[in-house]
Amino acid sequence: MLNIIGAGARLQEMKVECMENINKCWFISYIKPSEPICGSDQVTYSGECHLCSKILYEGLNITKLYDGPCVNKVTFILHF
């Protein structure tokens, strides 16, 4: 239950941050190239502006997990 509440709070924080900064995104994107980030949907976005546009304009309920592209985790089983 706590994880759901925490995830919901983080999503709301992300939406507020996006709304405050979305106008800056268009200006900054012309000056400085974006670095990829990994979203909570395990999709790599071209930057925070791209992620924010998906949240605000397409209604996706996603947050930023970490900087850099998403990495698929592979489990290795060793047999001896």
Backbone atoms as SQL, in Angstrom:
CREATE TABLE atoms (id INTEGER PRIMARY KEY, chain TEXT, resi INTEGER, resn TEXT, atom TEXT, x REAL, y REAL, z REAL);
INSERT INTO atoms VALUES
  (1, 'A', 1, 'MET', 'N', 0.819, -1.195, 0.000),
  (2, 'A', 1, 'MET', 'CA', 0.000, 0.000, 0.000),
  (3, 'A', 1, 'MET', 'C', 0.863, 1.260, 0.000),
  (4, 'A', 2, 'LEU', 'N', 1.936, 1.265, 0.758),
  (5, 'A', 2, 'LEU', 'CA', 2.804, 2.432, 0.805),
  (6, 'A', 2, 'LEU', 'C', 3.443, 2.715, -0.543),
  (7, 'A', 3, 'ASN', 'N', 3.810, 1.675, -1.297),
  (8, 'A', 3, 'ASN', 'CA', 4.417, 1.881, -2.602),
  (9, 'A', 3, 'ASN', 'C', 3.447, 2.559, -3.560),
  (10, 'A', 4, 'ILE', 'N', 2.175, 2.212, -3.491),
  (11, 'A', 4, 'ILE', 'CA', 1.178, 2.819, -4.360),
  (12, 'A', 4, 'ILE', 'C', 1.031, 4.294, -4.025),
  (13, 'A', 5, 'ILE', 'N', 0.966, 4.609, -2.741),
  (14, 'A', 5, 'ILE', 'CA', 0.851, 6.001, -2.317),
  (15, 'A', 5, 'ILE', 'C', 2.103, 6.762, -2.722),
  (16, 'A', 6, 'GLY', 'N', 3.271, 6.166, -2.506),
  (17, 'A', 6, 'GLY', 'CA', 4.534, 6.803, -2.887),
  (18, 'A', 6, 'GLY', 'C', 4.616, 7.043, -4.371),
  (19, 'A', 7, 'ALA', 'N', 4.190, 6.080, -5.169),
  (20, 'A', 7, 'ALA', 'CA', 4.217, 6.221, -6.621),
  (21, 'A', 7, 'ALA', 'C', 3.253, 7.316, -7.063),
  (22, 'A', 8, 'GLY', 'N', 2.079, 7.381, -6.455),
  (23, 'A', 8, 'GLY', 'CA', 1.104, 8.413, -6.794),
  (24, 'A', 8, 'GLY', 'C', 1.612, 9.802, -6.450),
  (25, 'A', 9, 'ALA', 'N', 2.267, 9.919, -5.308),
  (26, 'A', 9, 'ALA', 'CA', 2.821, 11.210, -4.896),
  (27, 'A', 9, 'ALA', 'C', 3.936, 11.633, -5.845),
  (28, 'A', 10, 'ARG', 'N', 4.774, 10.687, -6.234),
  (29, 'A', 10, 'ARG', 'CA', 5.874, 10.997, -7.164),
  (30, 'A', 10, 'ARG', 'C', 5.327, 11.411, -8.524),
  (31, 'A', 11, 'LEU', 'N', 4.279, 10.758, -8.977),
  (32, 'A', 11, 'LEU', 'CA', 3.657, 11.108, -10.249),
  (33, 'A', 11, 'LEU', 'C', 3.114, 12.537, -10.183),
  (34, 'A', 12, 'GLN', 'N', 2.454, 12.886, -9.087),
  (35, 'A', 12, 'GLN', 'CA', 1.919, 14.240, -8.936),
  (36, 'A', 12, 'GLN', 'C', 3.038, 15.270, -8.914),
  (37, 'A', 13, 'GLU', 'N', 4.142, 14.955, -8.219),
  (38, 'A', 13, 'GLU', 'CA', 5.300, 15.859, -8.190),
  (39, 'A', 13, 'GLU', 'C', 5.849, 16.064, -9.593),
  (40, 'A', 14, 'MET', 'N', 5.931, 14.977, -10.361),
  (41, 'A', 14, 'MET', 'CA', 6.462, 15.041, -11.721),
  (42, 'A', 14, 'MET', 'C', 5.567, 15.910, -12.605),
  (43, 'A', 15, 'LYS', 'N', 4.246, 15.766, -12.464),
  (44, 'A', 15, 'LYS', 'CA', 3.315, 16.575, -13.257),
  (45, 'A', 15, 'LYS', 'C', 3.468, 18.061, -12.937),
  (46, 'A', 16, 'VAL', 'N', 3.591, 18.385, -11.653),
  (47, 'A', 16, 'VAL', 'CA', 3.760, 19.790, -11.252),
  (48, 'A', 16, 'VAL', 'C', 5.069, 20.333, -11.813),
  (49, 'A', 17, 'GLU', 'N', 6.143, 19.570, -11.685),
  (50, 'A', 17, 'GLU', 'CA', 7.439, 19.992, -12.201),
  (51, 'A', 17, 'GLU', 'C', 7.372, 20.204, -13.720),
  (52, 'A', 18, 'CYS', 'N', 6.703, 19.312, -14.421),
  (53, 'A', 18, 'CYS', 'CA', 6.564, 19.439, -15.873),
  (54, 'A', 18, 'CYS', 'C', 5.781, 20.694, -16.237),
  (55, 'A', 19, 'MET', 'N', 4.681, 20.945, -15.539),
  (56, 'A', 19, 'MET', 'CA', 3.870, 22.128, -15.845),
  (57, 'A', 19, 'MET', 'C', 4.660, 23.415, -15.615),
  (58, 'A', 20, 'GLU', 'N', 5.510, 23.422, -14.587),
  (59, 'A', 20, 'GLU', 'CA', 6.299, 24.610, -14.283),
  (60, 'A', 20, 'GLU', 'C', 7.404, 24.842, -15.317),
  (61, 'A', 21, 'ASN', 'N', 7.892, 23.760, -15.918),
  (62, 'A', 21, 'ASN', 'CA', 9.068, 23.872, -16.784),
  (63, 'A', 21, 'ASN', 'C', 8.816, 23.627, -18.267),
  (64, 'A', 22, 'ILE', 'N', 7.602, 23.288, -18.671),
  (65, 'A', 22, 'ILE', 'CA', 7.376, 22.897, -20.064),
  (66, 'A', 22, 'ILE', 'C', 7.693, 24.028, -21.038),
  (67, 'A', 23, 'ASN', 'N', 7.426, 25.270, -20.682),
  (68, 'A', 23, 'ASN', 'CA', 7.745, 26.372, -21.589),
  (69, 'A', 23, 'ASN', 'C', 9.243, 26.547, -21.780),
  (70, 'A', 24, 'LYS', 'N', 10.019, 26.261, -20.737),
  (71, 'A', 24, 'LYS', 'CA', 11.474, 26.332, -20.839),
  (72, 'A', 24, 'LYS', 'C', 12.002, 25.235, -21.756),
  (73, 'A', 25, 'CYS', 'N', 11.312, 24.117, -21.786),
  (74, 'A', 25, 'CYS', 'CA', 11.765, 22.970, -22.576),
  (75, 'A', 25, 'CYS', 'C', 11.969, 23.332, -24.032),
  (76, 'A', 26, 'TRP', 'N', 11.023, 24.018, -24.600),
  (77, 'A', 26, 'TRP', 'CA', 11.106, 24.307, -26.033),
  (78, 'A', 26, 'TRP', 'C', 12.293, 25.204, -26.325),
  (79, 'A', 27, 'PHE', 'N', 12.567, 26.155, -25.454),
  (80, 'A', 27, 'PHE', 'CA', 13.700, 27.053, -25.637),
  (81, 'A', 27, 'PHE', 'C', 15.013, 26.311, -25.431),
  (82, 'A', 28, 'ILE', 'N', 15.105, 25.569, -24.341),
  (83, 'A', 28, 'ILE', 'CA', 16.336, 24.860, -24.003),
  (84, 'A', 28, 'ILE', 'C', 16.673, 23.808, -25.047),
  (85, 'A', 29, 'SER', 'N', 15.674, 23.157, -25.617),
  (86, 'A', 29, 'SER', 'CA', 15.939, 22.088, -26.580),
  (87, 'A', 29, 'SER', 'C', 16.670, 22.586, -27.819),
  (88, 'A', 30, 'TYR', 'N', 16.555, 23.874, -28.123),
  (89, 'A', 30, 'TYR', 'CA', 17.273, 24.438, -29.260),
  (90, 'A', 30, 'TYR', 'C', 18.725, 24.753, -28.913),
  (91, 'A', 31, 'ILE', 'N', 18.992, 24.990, -27.641),
  (92, 'A', 31, 'ILE', 'CA', 20.324, 25.397, -27.202),
  (93, 'A', 31, 'ILE', 'C', 21.190, 24.200, -26.807),
  (94, 'A', 32, 'LYS', 'N', 20.612, 23.286, -26.077),
  (95, 'A', 32, 'LYS', 'CA', 21.380, 22.189, -25.487),
  (96, 'A', 32, 'LYS', 'C', 20.710, 20.862, -25.825),
  (97, 'A', 33, 'PRO', 'N', 21.466, 19.943, -26.415),
  (98, 'A', 33, 'PRO', 'CA', 20.880, 18.625, -26.697),
  (99, 'A', 33, 'PRO', 'C', 20.504, 17.908, -25.402),
  (100, 'A', 34, 'SER', 'N', 19.461, 17.130, -25.463),
  (101, 'A', 34, 'SER', 'CA', 18.984, 16.382, -24.300),
  (102, 'A', 34, 'SER', 'C', 19.772, 15.104, -24.105),
  (103, 'A', 35, 'GLU', 'N', 19.800, 14.671, -22.880),
  (104, 'A', 35, 'GLU', 'CA', 20.388, 13.380, -22.541),
  (105, 'A', 35, 'GLU', 'C', 19.248, 12.393, -22.329),
  (106, 'A', 36, 'PRO', 'N', 19.411, 11.147, -22.736),
  (107, 'A', 36, 'PRO', 'CA', 18.328, 10.174, -22.558),
  (108, 'A', 36, 'PRO', 'C', 18.046, 9.901, -21.088),
  (109, 'A', 37, 'ILE', 'N', 16.781, 9.605, -20.804),
  (110, 'A', 37, 'ILE', 'CA', 16.375, 9.215, -19.462),
  (111, 'A', 37, 'ILE', 'C', 15.454, 8.005, -19.556),
  (112, 'A', 38, 'CYS', 'N', 15.410, 7.234, -18.484),
  (113, 'A', 38, 'CYS', 'CA', 14.564, 6.049, -18.437),
  (114, 'A', 38, 'CYS', 'C', 13.292, 6.372, -17.666),
  (115, 'A', 39, 'GLY', 'N', 12.145, 6.117, -18.290),
  (116, 'A', 39, 'GLY', 'CA', 10.853, 6.333, -17.651),
  (117, 'A', 39, 'GLY', 'C', 10.400, 5.103, -16.894),
  (118, 'A', 40, 'SER', 'N', 9.439, 5.302, -16.018),
  (119, 'A', 40, 'SER', 'CA', 8.934, 4.195, -15.195),
  (120, 'A', 40, 'SER', 'C', 8.201, 3.144, -16.033),
  (121, 'A', 41, 'ASP', 'N', 7.931, 3.447, -17.306),
  (122, 'A', 41, 'ASP', 'CA', 7.339, 2.465, -18.215),
  (123, 'A', 41, 'ASP', 'C', 8.408, 1.684, -18.969),
  (124, 'A', 42, 'GLN', 'N', 9.675, 1.847, -18.538),
  (125, 'A', 42, 'GLN', 'CA', 10.832, 1.172, -19.128),
  (126, 'A', 42, 'GLN', 'C', 11.067, 1.590, -20.581),
  (127, 'A', 43, 'VAL', 'N', 10.667, 2.811, -20.929),
  (128, 'A', 43, 'VAL', 'CA', 10.914, 3.382, -22.248),
  (129, 'A', 43, 'VAL', 'C', 11.976, 4.456, -22.090),
  (130, 'A', 44, 'THR', 'N', 12.941, 4.480, -23.018),
  (131, 'A', 44, 'THR', 'CA', 13.959, 5.522, -23.003),
  (132, 'A', 44, 'THR', 'C', 13.415, 6.737, -23.738),
  (133, 'A', 45, 'TYR', 'N', 13.445, 7.886, -23.061),
  (134, 'A', 45, 'TYR', 'CA', 12.987, 9.146, -23.637),
  (135, 'A', 45, 'TYR', 'C', 14.201, 9.994, -23.958),
  (136, 'A', 46, 'SER', 'N', 14.060, 10.870, -24.949),
  (137, 'A', 46, 'SER', 'CA', 15.206, 11.660, -25.401),
  (138, 'A', 46, 'SER', 'C', 15.596, 12.754, -24.403),
  (139, 'A', 47, 'GLY', 'N', 14.823, 12.941, -23.377),
  (140, 'A', 47, 'GLY', 'CA', 15.138, 13.922, -22.333),
  (141, 'A', 47, 'GLY', 'C', 13.914, 14.178, -21.482),
  (142, 'A', 48, 'GLU', 'N', 14.096, 15.015, -20.463),
  (143, 'A', 48, 'GLU', 'CA', 12.986, 15.306, -19.561),
  (144, 'A', 48, 'GLU', 'C', 11.852, 16.041, -20.269),
  (145, 'A', 49, 'CYS', 'N', 12.185, 16.866, -21.264),
  (146, 'A', 49, 'CYS', 'CA', 11.131, 17.565, -22.014),
  (147, 'A', 49, 'CYS', 'C', 10.263, 16.570, -22.774),
  (148, 'A', 50, 'HIS', 'N', 10.885, 15.569, -23.347),
  (149, 'A', 50, 'HIS', 'CA', 10.143, 14.536, -24.070),
  (150, 'A', 50, 'HIS', 'C', 9.237, 13.784, -23.097),
  (151, 'A', 51, 'LEU', 'N', 9.761, 13.420, -21.940),
  (152, 'A', 51, 'LEU', 'CA', 8.975, 12.731, -20.920),
  (153, 'A', 51, 'LEU', 'C', 7.808, 13.612, -20.466),
  (154, 'A', 52, 'CYS', 'N', 8.079, 14.891, -20.221),
  (155, 'A', 52, 'CYS', 'CA', 7.023, 15.809, -19.778),
  (156, 'A', 52, 'CYS', 'C', 5.934, 15.967, -20.833),
  (157, 'A', 53, 'SER', 'N', 6.315, 16.001, -22.090),
  (158, 'A', 53, 'SER', 'CA', 5.292, 16.137, -23.124),
  (159, 'A', 53, 'SER', 'C', 4.383, 14.910, -23.147),
  (160, 'A', 54, 'LYS', 'N', 4.934, 13.737, -22.905),
  (161, 'A', 54, 'LYS', 'CA', 4.131, 12.516, -22.839),
  (162, 'A', 54, 'LYS', 'C', 3.183, 12.558, -21.639),
  (163, 'A', 55, 'ILE', 'N', 3.663, 13.083, -20.519),
  (164, 'A', 55, 'ILE', 'CA', 2.848, 13.165, -19.305),
  (165, 'A', 55, 'ILE', 'C', 1.729, 14.199, -19.474),
  (166, 'A', 56, 'LEU', 'N', 2.083, 15.387, -19.937),
  (167, 'A', 56, 'LEU', 'CA', 1.122, 16.480, -19.998),
  (168, 'A', 56, 'LEU', 'C', 0.170, 16.401, -21.186),
  (169, 'A', 57, 'TYR', 'N', 0.673, 16.003, -22.345),
  (170, 'A', 57, 'TYR', 'CA', -0.140, 16.073, -23.562),
  (171, 'A', 57, 'TYR', 'C', -0.747, 14.743, -23.988),
  (172, 'A', 58, 'GLU', 'N', -0.146, 13.636, -23.529),
  (173, 'A', 58, 'GLU', 'CA', -0.707, 12.329, -23.880),
  (174, 'A', 58, 'GLU', 'C', -1.317, 11.620, -22.678),
  (175, 'A', 59, 'GLY', 'N', -1.163, 12.220, -21.490),
  (176, 'A', 59, 'GLY', 'CA', -1.784, 11.686, -20.286),
  (177, 'A', 59, 'GLY', 'C', -1.155, 10.419, -19.737),
  (178, 'A', 60, 'LEU', 'N', 0.103, 10.154, -20.105),
  (179, 'A', 60, 'LEU', 'CA', 0.761, 8.964, -19.575),
  (180, 'A', 60, 'LEU', 'C', 1.079, 9.153, -18.095),
  (181, 'A', 61, 'ASN', 'N', 0.897, 8.125, -17.316),
  (182, 'A', 61, 'ASN', 'CA', 1.198, 8.154, -15.882),
  (183, 'A', 61, 'ASN', 'C', 2.562, 7.528, -15.652),
  (184, 'A', 62, 'ILE', 'N', 3.588, 8.289, -15.973),
  (185, 'A', 62, 'ILE', 'CA', 4.963, 7.807, -15.855),
  (186, 'A', 62, 'ILE', 'C', 5.801, 8.824, -15.105),
  (187, 'A', 63, 'THR', 'N', 6.908, 8.358, -14.563),
  (188, 'A', 63, 'THR', 'CA', 7.871, 9.225, -13.886),
  (189, 'A', 63, 'THR', 'C', 9.260, 8.880, -14.399),
  (190, 'A', 64, 'LYS', 'N', 10.212, 9.698, -14.059),
  (191, 'A', 64, 'LYS', 'CA', 11.605, 9.441, -14.410),
  (192, 'A', 64, 'LYS', 'C', 12.181, 8.458, -13.400),
  (193, 'A', 65, 'LEU', 'N', 12.792, 7.387, -13.916),
  (194, 'A', 65, 'LEU', 'CA', 13.461, 6.434, -13.023),
  (195, 'A', 65, 'LEU', 'C', 14.901, 6.854, -12.770),
  (196, 'A', 66, 'TYR', 'N', 15.631, 7.139, -13.870),
  (197, 'A', 66, 'TYR', 'CA', 17.038, 7.517, -13.733),
  (198, 'A', 66, 'TYR', 'C', 17.542, 8.120, -15.030),
  (199, 'A', 67, 'ASP', 'N', 18.681, 8.810, -14.943),
  (200, 'A', 67, 'ASP', 'CA', 19.336, 9.353, -16.129),
  (201, 'A', 67, 'ASP', 'C', 19.946, 8.217, -16.928),
  (202, 'A', 68, 'GLY', 'N', 19.912, 8.352, -18.231),
  (203, 'A', 68, 'GLY', 'CA', 20.479, 7.343, -19.118),
  (204, 'A', 68, 'GLY', 'C', 19.384, 6.469, -19.694),
  (205, 'A', 69, 'PRO', 'N', 19.756, 5.715, -20.727),
  (206, 'A', 69, 'PRO', 'CA', 18.769, 4.839, -21.367),
  (207, 'A', 69, 'PRO', 'C', 18.347, 3.702, -20.444),
  (208, 'A', 70, 'CYS', 'N', 17.148, 3.200, -20.674),
  (209, 'A', 70, 'CYS', 'CA', 16.669, 2.059, -19.893),
  (210, 'A', 70, 'CYS', 'C', 17.519, 0.836, -20.243),
  (211, 'A', 71, 'VAL', 'N', 17.788, 0.056, -19.244),
  (212, 'A', 71, 'VAL', 'CA', 18.583, -1.149, -19.426),
  (213, 'A', 71, 'VAL', 'C', 17.729, -2.335, -19.005),
  (214, 'A', 72, 'ASN', 'N', 17.612, -3.295, -19.899),
  (215, 'A', 72, 'ASN', 'CA', 16.881, -4.515, -19.547),
  (216, 'A', 72, 'ASN', 'C', 17.735, -5.330, -18.604),
  (217, 'A', 73, 'LYS', 'N', 17.145, -5.714, -17.498),
  (218, 'A', 73, 'LYS', 'CA', 17.876, -6.523, -16.528),
  (219, 'A', 73, 'LYS', 'C', 17.750, -7.987, -16.925),
  (220, 'A', 74, 'VAL', 'N', 18.877, -8.642, -16.992),
  (221, 'A', 74, 'VAL', 'CA', 18.917, -10.052, -17.368),
  (222, 'A', 74, 'VAL', 'C', 19.404, -10.853, -16.171),
  (223, 'A', 75, 'THR', 'N', 18.713, -11.908, -15.875),
  (224, 'A', 75, 'THR', 'CA', 19.116, -12.774, -14.778),
  (225, 'A', 75, 'THR', 'C', 19.913, -13.939, -15.346),
  (226, 'A', 76, 'PHE', 'N', 21.083, -14.143, -14.786),
  (227, 'A', 76, 'PHE', 'CA', 21.923, -15.254, -15.224),
  (228, 'A', 76, 'PHE', 'C', 21.887, -16.349, -14.173),
  (229, 'A', 77, 'ILE', 'N', 21.734, -17.561, -14.614),
  (230, 'A', 77, 'ILE', 'CA', 21.784, -18.711, -13.726),
  (231, 'A', 77, 'ILE', 'C', 23.019, -19.503, -14.108),
  (232, 'A', 78, 'LEU', 'N', 23.902, -19.673, -13.144),
  (233, 'A', 78, 'LEU', 'CA', 25.133, -20.419, -13.394),
  (234, 'A', 78, 'LEU', 'C', 24.959, -21.854, -12.962),
  (235, 'A', 79, 'HIS', 'N', 25.365, -22.763, -13.818),
  (236, 'A', 79, 'HIS', 'CA', 25.326, -24.198, -13.486),
  (237, 'A', 79, 'HIS', 'C', 26.759, -24.684, -13.337),
  (238, 'A', 80, 'PHE', 'N', 27.036, -25.332, -12.232),
  (239, 'A', 80, 'PHE', 'CA', 28.368, -25.872, -11.992),
  (240, 'A', 80, 'PHE', 'C', 28.345, -27.359, -12.107);
